[in-house]
């Protein structure tokens, strides 16, 4: 009798289906640039699955719902590339409990390459101009070198190999004044430095 019961139990275990995750994830483009490619792959996969946006884009503010069926669990990796060539990646997203809003925090390390146009509208000539990533603890080198940025002029500064597109900008003029603009997302915005940006003396 015991042997018969054991055989029945083993038979039931053999035909019982393995756990499979069936669900979905909503992915929203939280940037100002359309996404051209989007990949969602299970975290155990060794390669990215097919592009979910063939011939289409995910516009800024738009949301796409991705159905997920028959996977061993709810952990997925997500990758997108925008029209500027910037790549956004999220790892180990538990899609059973959270959706995704793509933004600059998800840019791949060393992913951002671009530029920012800085215009001088301070009323004075700028002698020194510093542009540093938001996570930097100090100002980087003077991008003007021995040149100066005269009133009304614009200089284009190339920015390559940074983890995201948010930068702080600091300038010093020929009258001893200094100006700082914080948290500029240079992927979308250029900068015009004006008298309103002048640093206040402590």
Beta strands, then each sheet from edge to edge (+ up, - down):
strand 1: 21-29
strand 2: 35-42
strand 3: 63-71
strand 4: 75-82
strand 5: 87-94
strand 6: 100-102
strand 7: 112-121
strand 8: 126-133
strand 9: 154-162
strand 10: 166-173
strand 11: 178-185
strand 12: 191-194
sheet 1: 3+ 1- 6-
sheet 2: 2+ 4- 5+
sheet 3: 9+ 7- 12-
sheet 4: 8+ 10- 11+
end
